[in-house]
Amino acid sequence: MSWLRFLRIPRPGATITGMLLCIPGLALLWWPSLWAAALGIELVATAFWWWARAAPDPSREIPRWAWLRRPAAALWLAAALHAAVPGLSHQSAWFRQSLELWRHVDAIAVVWAGLELLAALPLARPFSDLPGPLLAIRPWLPAVLPAAGFAVLWRQAPHWTQVAEVRTGTEVLLVLTGVLATLRAFGRRRWTASLRWLVVSDCAMAVLLITVGAVLPGVVLMLWLAACGGHAFLLAGELRGAAPRRGVALSLMWRVSTFVSSAALTWPALVTLFPTSAERLRTLDFPAAAIATMLTAWINVGRIVEAPERRTLMRADPVVTFSHLGALLGLVVAPVALLGALVTGFHPPVLVAIVAMVPALLGGALAAELAYEPGPHGAPRAAPDGVAQPAHAGTALRQFARITFNVVVALERAVVSFFARLAQAVTSPLRDLNSGDAQDFLLFLVGLSVLILVLPLLR
């Protein structure tokens, strides 16, 4: 039977198996069905678990990415609600009062899944600080998760934008996430970690455009592709010898491209968030979004510098590379998307539009003047690893950004821990009702079912 050995199908390794799970999962997120979105996040979570299981230190990697099951569970809950309550449509006016509770539960479940993938909730805030579990592309892999969060919230927008309370809370969390992500990107020394946090900020600002209803969903998608796609391309290029930063002309192209695309992404949100006398909440959202915009422009202009040449044998590079095309694509798509927004009805007041441009311009100017030490030709001086050397003022600001992020994250964790202990103390009598015996647990379920049947009759 030795000939049967030739008929055995080779078993794929962990890398291929994870890819076969992750890629279809990400594709399913763009399908309008909640079942498809839930299955997609489940496949992505399984892929991360598979890669973590095959990592050199699985005991550390598996708990690190176990939180990905929570967004999947939230989307399964939302999909089950629509299956159990067929009339649960956000556009329907039938039985509105009786279904209002379930509409809120559905909206909270969808938003929970998207925001957790966007690092907008305290339980999963700092995941972009960590490289992914797949050894081949560890620094790049966490950028997949904010993109998945944007896909969920963009595609499933009718499920949560119709509920005013959920939409308002989401707006606050997204603005806070944008500020914290840019602070973390500004404070990180490693360029790959800064790029991962810039991807988080881009996705948060793109979802903020959906929350405030500034432009059409198609325009939001184009702006997100230009801004987030540029930073993701830079992050992938760092894994291949910093290809997008090879040469003065190419690094300058990427500086201009990322500056324009990021400014175009945040400009409609700043215009919409411009405070008026009747909107007190917007008076806090606008300066926070302006700070995030300014820091993003600062990083784009100041930290994309020419990479040092390490090759001993030079070879002729092609005139046009994928790095040139990527920078040019971002430089073209963002203005075209803004033009589409203006054509489709986005007409801001002239004064508000000018004020909304100031944060990006101010961030770029500060990066050119204060943040980094000038080199021989006026460009930022690069360290041996290709990262720009900060001047004294830039170092102080980076330390302030790092401390601010750590303080906010520590406060969030303290608040979550307090409420977790409070919930545990409140629900402890319910746990005492069951002694652990299977018969006691069955009796508890029967009593609870009877109570559910009797309570509507007592109203």
C-alpha positions as a printed NumPy array, in Angstrom:
array([[  0.   ,   0.   ,   0.   ],
       [  2.972,   2.295,  -0.375],
       [  1.368,   3.78 ,  -3.481],
       [ -1.265,   5.415,  -1.242],
       [  1.369,   7.773,   0.061],
       [  1.412,   9.54 ,  -3.284],
       [ -2.36 ,  10.119,  -3.053],
       [ -2.237,  11.961,   0.252],
       [ -3.169,  15.591,   0.027],
       [ -0.507,  17.74 ,   1.693],
       [ -1.825,  19.417,   4.8  ],
       [ -1.456,  23.236,   4.659],
       [  0.496,  24.971,   7.351],
       [ -0.823,  27.488,   9.859],
       [  0.003,  30.427,   7.585],
       [ -2.011,  29.103,   4.645],
       [ -4.889,  27.923,   6.847],
       [ -5.158,  31.329,   8.501],
       [ -5.123,  33.046,   5.13 ],
       [ -7.89 ,  30.741,   3.866],
       [ -9.96 ,  31.793,   6.875],
       [ -9.103,  35.5  ,   7.069],
       [ -9.463,  36.514,   3.418],
       [-13.01 ,  35.112,   2.936],
       [-13.933,  36.532,   6.344],
       [-12.885,  40.031,   5.315],
       [-14.751,  39.651,   2.029],
       [-17.965,  38.668,   3.851],
       [-17.89 ,  41.918,   5.854],
       [-18.788,  43.898,   2.735],
       [-21.957,  41.858,   2.251],
       [-25.089,  43.671,   3.532],
       [-26.334,  40.672,   5.536],
       [-25.763,  40.593,   9.289],
       [-25.278,  36.838,   9.103],
       [-22.469,  37.341,   6.591],
       [-20.848,  39.989,   8.812],
       [-21.042,  37.734,  11.882],
       [-19.575,  34.8  ,   9.962],
       [-16.848,  37.063,   8.572],
       [-15.72 ,  38.271,  12.005],
       [-15.882,  34.693,  13.278],
       [-13.558,  33.577,  10.475],
       [-11.152,  36.45 ,  11.168],
       [-11.117,  35.585,  14.883],
       [-10.494,  31.926,  14.034],
       [ -7.627,  32.9  ,  11.729],
       [ -5.973,  34.938,  14.471],
       [ -6.459,  32.046,  16.891],
       [ -4.927,  29.647,  14.378],
       [ -1.896,  31.895,  13.857],
       [ -1.517,  32.433,  17.617],
       [ -1.706,  28.692,  18.2  ],
       [  1.182,  28.144,  15.781],
       [  3.279,  31.027,  17.146],
       [  6.502,  30.311,  19.059],
       [  4.812,  31.469,  22.295],
       [  1.137,  30.404,  22.011],
       [  0.513,  30.797,  25.745],
       [  0.986,  34.544,  25.312],
       [ -0.465,  35.058,  21.827],
       [ -3.746,  33.153,  22.286],
       [ -4.996,  35.226,  25.294],
       [ -3.75 ,  38.39 ,  23.576],
       [ -6.183,  37.951,  20.649],
       [ -9.014,  36.119,  22.426],
       [-11.053,  39.35 ,  22.577],
       [-11.891,  38.971,  18.868],
       [-14.657,  36.57 ,  19.852],
       [-16.612,  39.435,  21.481],
       [-17.31 ,  41.362,  18.211],
       [-18.343,  38.102,  16.566],
       [-20.701,  37.297,  19.452],
       [-22.249,  40.781,  19.25 ],
       [-22.95 ,  40.399,  15.53 ],
       [-24.401,  36.906,  16.065],
       [-26.748,  38.471,  18.638],
       [-27.855,  41.178,  16.197],
       [-28.433,  38.642,  13.434],
       [-30.417,  36.389,  15.811],
       [-32.607,  39.335,  16.835],
       [-33.584,  39.958,  13.214],
       [-34.304,  36.258,  12.75 ],
       [-36.43 ,  36.061,  15.924],
       [-38.286,  39.343,  15.317],
       [-39.093,  39.554,  11.577],
       [-40.644,  43.021,  11.958],
       [-37.428,  44.487,  13.384],
       [-36.76 ,  46.911,  10.535],
       [-35.363,  50.351,  11.185],
       [-37.359,  51.792,   8.308],
       [-40.66 ,  50.232,   9.389],
       [-43.257,  52.151,  11.425],
       [-45.26 ,  49.07 ,  12.513],
       [-45.268,  48.237,  16.216],
       [-42.635,  50.892,  16.804],
       [-43.256,  51.215,  20.528],
       [-43.151,  47.487,  21.215],
       [-39.956,  46.978,  19.19 ],
       [-38.069,  50.028,  20.426],
       [-36.137,  48.035,  23.021],
       [-34.991,  45.465,  20.472],
       [-33.999,  48.193,  18.029],
       [-31.72 ,  49.618,  20.693],
       [-30.258,  46.185,  21.469],
       [-29.644,  45.58 ,  17.767],
       [-27.95 ,  48.969,  17.324],
       [-25.79 ,  48.531,  20.442],
       [-24.684,  45.059,  19.32 ],
       [-23.61 ,  46.251,  15.859],
       [-21.864,  49.324,  17.255],
       [-20.136,  47.257,  19.941],
       [-18.679,  44.941,  17.31 ],
       [-17.458,  47.757,  15.074],
       [-16.076,  49.972,  17.834],
       [-14.173,  47.145,  19.485],
       [-12.482,  46.338,  16.179],
       [-11.675,  50.047,  15.869],
       [ -9.931,  50.054,  19.275],
       [-12.631,  52.474,  20.447],
       [-13.597,  50.531,  23.591],
       [-11.468,  50.181,  26.741],
       [-11.509,  46.373,  26.61 ],
       [ -9.499,  46.32 ,  23.358],
       [ -7.925,  49.77 ,  23.253],
       [ -4.181,  49.053,  23.006],
       [ -4.116,  46.144,  20.521],
       [ -2.371,  48.234,  17.833],
       [  0.68 ,  48.5  ,  20.071],
       [  1.237,  44.779,  19.552],
       [  2.365,  43.002,  16.378],
       [  0.146,  40.267,  15.029],
       [  0.542,  36.538,  15.673],
       [  1.61 ,  35.664,  12.106],
       [  5.394,  35.786,  11.947],
       [  5.625,  36.668,   8.244],
       [  3.677,  39.942,   8.527],
       [  3.497,  40.575,  12.275],
       [  3.886,  44.402,  12.175],
       [  1.239,  44.773,   9.461],
       [ -1.415,  42.281,  10.58 ],
       [ -3.197,  44.409,  13.276],
       [ -4.097,  46.957,  10.582],
       [ -6.653,  44.425,   9.319],
       [ -8.822,  44.828,  12.424],
       [ -9.653,  48.59 ,  12.153],
       [-10.441,  48.055,   8.474],
       [-12.808,  45.258,   9.481],
       [-14.449,  47.579,  12.016],
       [-14.979,  50.24 ,   9.371],
       [-16.46 ,  47.658,   6.992],
       [-18.945,  46.51 ,   9.648],
       [-20.082,  50.006,  10.624],
       [-20.15 ,  51.303,   7.036],
       [-22.085,  48.377,   5.586],
       [-24.435,  47.943,   8.58 ],
       [-25.038,  51.694,   9.041],
       [-28.881,  51.418,   8.835],
       [-28.871,  49.252,  11.958],
       [-27.314,  51.888,  14.237],
       [-27.581,  55.342,  12.646],
       [-31.397,  55.293,  13.029],
       [-31.151,  55.186,  16.839],
       [-30.333,  58.688,  18.091],
       [-28.9  ,  57.724,  21.49 ],
       [-26.585,  55.105,  20.014],
       [-25.467,  57.481,  17.273],
       [-24.631,  60.226,  19.788],
       [-22.649,  57.884,  22.019],
       [-20.806,  56.51 ,  18.992],
       [-19.846,  60.024,  17.931],
       [-18.266,  60.736,  21.32 ],
       [-16.341,  57.447,  21.341],
       [-15.079,  57.958,  17.788],
       [-13.806,  61.464,  18.487],
       [-12.053,  60.219,  21.631],
       [-10.549,  57.343,  19.675],
       [ -9.299,  59.668,  16.952],
       [ -7.527,  61.842,  19.512],
       [ -6.043,  58.92 ,  21.448],
       [ -4.9  ,  57.146,  18.286],
       [ -3.086,  60.196,  16.968],
       [ -1.556,  60.869,  20.376],
       [ -0.293,  57.299,  20.474],
       [  1.004,  57.521,  16.906],
       [  2.752,  60.777,  17.747],
       [  4.278,  59.351,  20.924],
       [  5.531,  56.04 ,  19.527],
       [  9.172,  55.865,  18.532],
       [  8.816,  52.99 ,  16.071],
       [  7.468,  54.075,  12.703],
       [  5.535,  50.831,  12.134],
       [  3.665,  51.255,  15.43 ],
       [  2.841,  54.871,  14.523],
       [  1.441,  53.736,  11.173],
       [ -0.774,  51.141,  12.856],
       [ -2.254,  53.824,  15.078],
       [ -2.727,  56.151,  12.101],
       [ -4.79 ,  53.401,  10.465],
       [ -6.967,  53.324,  13.609],
       [ -7.397,  57.101,  13.457],
       [ -8.291,  57.025,   9.752],
       [-10.947,  54.364,  10.298],
       [-12.401,  56.232,  13.295],
       [-12.626,  59.483,  11.339],
       [-14.225,  57.7  ,   8.387],
       [-16.915,  56.195,  10.627],
       [-17.375,  59.64 ,  12.185],
       [-18.385,  60.897,   8.736],
       [-21.124,  58.255,   8.702],
       [-22.209,  59.212,  12.217],
       [-22.62 ,  62.912,  11.5  ],
       [-24.088,  62.272,   8.038],
       [-21.764,  64.769,   6.397],
       [-21.432,  63.134,   2.965],
       [-22.809,  60.161,   1.076],
       [-21.578,  56.637,   1.946],
       [-19.833,  56.291,  -1.411],
       [-17.816,  59.45 ,  -0.755],
       [-16.91 ,  58.157,   2.715],
       [-15.623,  54.935,   1.167],
       [-13.419,  56.81 ,  -1.308],
       [-11.981,  59.086,   1.38 ],
       [-11.285,  56.093,   3.62 ],
       [ -9.573,  54.2  ,   0.812],
       [ -7.306,  57.168,   0.095],
       [ -6.285,  57.889,   3.71 ],
       [ -6.274,  54.444,   5.31 ],
       [ -5.004,  52.769,   2.145],
       [ -2.027,  55.129,   2.018],
       [ -0.976,  54.415,   5.588],
       [ -1.52 ,  50.666,   5.135],
       [  0.63 ,  50.78 ,   1.972],
       [  3.377,  52.575,   3.879],
       [  3.168,  49.963,   6.639],
       [  3.468,  47.143,   4.108],
       [  6.35 ,  48.958,   2.412],
       [  8.29 ,  49.09 ,   5.673],
       [  8.364,  45.286,   5.648],
       [ 10.068,  45.346,   2.235],
       [ 12.984,  47.598,   2.994],
       [ 11.041,  50.873,   3.361],
       [ 10.374,  50.937,  -0.388],
       [  7.963,  53.933,  -0.281],
       [ 10.71 ,  56.08 ,   1.308],
       [ 13.509,  55.292,  -1.135],
       [ 14.674,  58.543,  -2.675],
       [ 13.964,  62.199,  -2.044],
       [ 11.278,  62.502,  -4.717],
       [  9.36 ,  59.41 ,  -3.6  ],
       [  9.391,  60.338,   0.084],
       [  8.189,  63.836,  -0.851],
       [  5.37 ,  62.339,  -2.922],
       [  4.228,  60.253,   0.034],
       [  4.396,  63.234,   2.358],
       [  2.117,  65.224,   0.076],
       [ -0.165,  62.253,  -0.639],
       [ -0.757,  61.278,   2.991],
       [ -1.172,  64.915,   4.032],
       [ -3.785,  65.575,   1.341],
       [ -5.71 ,  62.327,   1.85 ],
       [ -5.835,  62.628,   5.655],
       [ -6.856,  66.289,   5.489],
       [ -9.56 ,  65.439,   2.935],
       [-10.901,  62.7  ,   5.224],
       [-11.245,  64.929,   8.279],
       [-12.311,  68.166,   6.568],
       [-16.028,  67.242,   6.052],
       [-16.248,  66.031,   9.66 ],
       [-14.747,  69.268,  10.977],
       [-17.178,  71.28 ,   8.875],
       [-20.138,  69.303,  10.227],
       [-18.884,  69.404,  13.818],
       [-18.391,  73.165,  13.747],
       [-20.242,  74.305,  16.897],
       [-23.345,  76.453,  16.924],
       [-25.172,  78.044,  19.819],
       [-27.736,  75.198,  19.912],
       [-25.251,  72.312,  19.936],
       [-23.239,  72.27 ,  23.133],
       [-21.817,  68.778,  22.572],
       [-20.255,  69.837,  19.297],
       [-18.264,  72.511,  21.132],
       [-16.182,  69.652,  22.591],
       [-16.18 ,  67.409,  19.532],
       [-14.846,  70.052,  17.154],
       [-11.624,  70.914,  19.057],
       [-10.969,  67.215,  19.735],
       [-11.32 ,  66.353,  16.037],
       [ -9.165,  69.384,  15.186],
       [ -6.397,  68.105,  17.499],
       [ -6.531,  64.692,  15.835],
       [ -6.327,  66.325,  12.397],
       [ -3.395,  68.511,  13.377],
       [ -1.403,  65.621,  14.871],
       [ -2.065,  63.415,  11.846],
       [ -0.794,  66.121,   9.504],
       [  2.204,  66.642,  11.798],
       [  3.141,  62.946,  11.586],
       [  2.577,  62.716,   7.824],
       [  4.799,  65.685,   7.065],
       [  7.433,  65.209,   9.742],
       [  8.098,  61.479,   9.929],
       [  8.045,  60.361,   6.293],
       [ 11.715,  60.922,   5.493],
       [ 14.107,  59.455,   2.993],
       [ 15.255,  55.992,   4.075],
       [ 19.031,  55.509,   4.433],
       [ 20.661,  53.407,   1.746],
       [ 22.087,  50.135,   3.084],
       [ 22.843,  48.373,  -0.177],
       [ 26.528,  47.962,  -0.987],
       [ 25.801,  47.111,  -4.612],
       [ 23.483,  49.607,  -6.27 ],
       [ 21.165,  48.522,  -9.048],
       [ 19.087,  50.591, -11.403],
       [ 15.566,  51.053, -10.072],
       [ 12.619,  51.456, -12.47 ],
       [ 11.402,  54.963, -13.072],
       [  7.827,  54.161, -12.013],
       [  7.19 ,  51.669,  -9.195],
       [  4.168,  50.565,  -7.203],
       [  5.199,  53.095,  -4.552],
       [  4.891,  55.91 ,  -7.098],
       [  1.487,  54.626,  -8.229],
       [  0.244,  54.263,  -4.637],
       [  1.208,  57.822,  -3.738],
       [ -0.315,  59.175,  -6.943],
       [ -3.519,  57.204,  -6.419],
       [ -4.047,  58.659,  -2.947],
       [ -3.258,  62.12 ,  -4.24 ],
       [ -5.948,  61.801,  -6.917],
       [ -8.708,  59.855,  -5.152],
       [ -9.051,  62.212,  -2.157],
       [ -9.705,  65.432,  -4.174],
       [-12.029,  63.526,  -6.506],
       [-14.011,  62.287,  -3.498],
       [-14.301,  65.823,  -2.119],
       [-15.437,  67.032,  -5.518],
       [-18.074,  64.3  ,  -5.508],
       [-19.223,  65.451,  -2.069],
       [-19.591,  69.035,  -3.302],
       [-21.514,  67.883,  -6.366],
       [-23.898,  65.698,  -4.326],
       [-25.038,  68.459,  -1.986],
       [-22.279,  69.131,   0.539],
       [-22.12 ,  72.942,   0.514],
       [-20.52 ,  74.284,   3.718],
       [-20.344,  77.996,   4.52 ],
       [-17.17 ,  79.595,   3.232],
       [-15.958,  80.751,   6.66 ],
       [-16.571,  77.335,   8.244],
       [-14.799,  75.606,   5.349],
       [-11.74 ,  77.844,   5.787],
       [-11.634,  77.313,   9.553],
       [-11.857,  73.531,   9.039],
       [ -8.71 ,  73.662,   6.891],
       [ -6.632,  75.369,   9.588],
       [ -5.809,  72.295,  11.789],
       [ -4.239,  70.316,   8.928],
       [ -2.266,  73.308,   7.675],
       [ -1.129,  74.149,  11.203],
       [  0.016,  70.573,  11.824],
       [  2.026,  70.495,   8.608],
       [  3.639,  73.85 ,   9.371],
       [  4.571,  72.81 ,  12.906],
       [  6.106,  69.584,  11.613],
       [  8.236,  71.516,   9.16 ],
       [  9.401,  74.078,  11.733],
       [  9.464,  72.598,  15.231],
       [  9.143,  68.863,  15.398],
       [ 12.365,  67.496,  13.931],
       [ 15.972,  68.519,  13.527],
       [ 16.781,  69.807,  10.038],
       [ 19.241,  67.862,   7.919],
       [ 21.751,  69.163,   5.387],
       [ 19.125,  70.055,   2.796],
       [ 16.382,  71.23 ,   5.144],
       [ 14.637,  67.856,   5.357],
       [ 14.18 ,  66.155,   8.733],
       [ 17.358,  64.456,   9.889],
       [ 16.956,  60.663,   9.865],
       [ 18.319,  58.236,  12.404],
       [ 20.082,  55.046,  11.278],
       [ 16.754,  53.175,  11.311],
       [ 15.148,  55.727,   8.993],
       [ 13.004,  57.502,  11.599],
       [ 13.22 ,  61.277,  11.831],
       [ 15.183,  62.628,  14.782],
       [ 12.955,  64.843,  16.965],
       [ 14.183,  68.184,  18.188],
       [ 13.864,  69.188,  21.83 ],
       [ 10.358,  70.6  ,  21.37 ],
       [  9.287,  67.496,  19.463],
       [ 10.672,  65.218,  22.187],
       [  8.753,  67.05 ,  24.906],
       [  5.524,  66.869,  22.922],
       [  6.032,  63.17 ,  22.256],
       [  6.506,  62.503,  25.956],
       [  3.368,  64.504,  26.738],
       [  1.402,  62.515,  24.135],
       [  2.674,  59.224,  25.535],
       [  1.795,  60.173,  29.128],
       [ -1.657,  61.435,  28.132],
       [ -2.501,  58.208,  26.335],
       [ -1.324,  56.046,  29.229],
       [ -3.297,  58.098,  31.762],
       [ -6.526,  57.907,  29.742],
       [ -6.166,  54.163,  29.177],
       [ -5.47 ,  53.608,  32.888],
       [ -8.591,  55.61 ,  33.82 ],
       [-10.699,  53.643,  31.346],
       [ -9.486,  50.35 ,  32.737],
       [-10.178,  51.518,  36.292],
       [-13.75 ,  52.481,  35.37 ],
       [-14.353,  49.16 ,  33.601],
       [-12.907,  47.246,  36.547],
       [-15.149,  49.159,  38.972],
       [-18.319,  48.387,  37.042],
       [-17.264,  44.764,  36.603],
       [-16.827,  44.373,  40.355],
       [-20.135,  46.161,  40.945],
       [-21.962,  43.842,  38.54 ],
       [-20.351,  40.838,  40.193],
       [-21.492,  42.024,  43.615],
       [-25.058,  42.706,  42.422],
       [-25.419,  39.353,  40.668],
       [-23.848,  37.293,  43.454],
       [-27.289,  36.438,  44.997],
       [-28.355,  34.98 ,  41.653],
       [-25.294,  32.743,  41.63 ],
       [-26.123,  31.627,  45.167],
       [-29.525,  30.363,  43.988],
       [-27.774,  27.492,  42.251],
       [-25.635,  25.152,  44.329],
       [-23.978,  23.678,  41.252],
       [-26.182,  20.593,  41.006],
       [-27.721,  19.972,  37.579],
       [-31.201,  19.436,  39.05 ],
       [-31.074,  22.768,  40.895],
       [-30.079,  24.536,  37.712],
       [-32.981,  22.919,  35.826],
       [-35.426,  24.013,  38.526],
       [-34.036,  27.536,  38.359],
       [-34.642,  27.656,  34.589],
       [-38.193,  26.329,  35.013],
       [-38.971,  28.962,  37.64 ],
       [-37.523,  31.701,  35.478],
       [-39.614,  30.541,  32.494],
       [-42.795,  30.561,  34.589],
       [-41.993,  34.062,  35.795],
       [-41.549,  35.259,  32.216],
       [-44.97 ,  33.814,  31.294],
       [-46.777,  35.224,  34.328],
       [-45.385,  38.782,  34.322],
       [-47.244,  39.917,  31.125],
       [-50.54 ,  38.689,  32.626],
       [-50.044,  40.815,  35.748],
       [-49.713,  44.097,  33.791]])
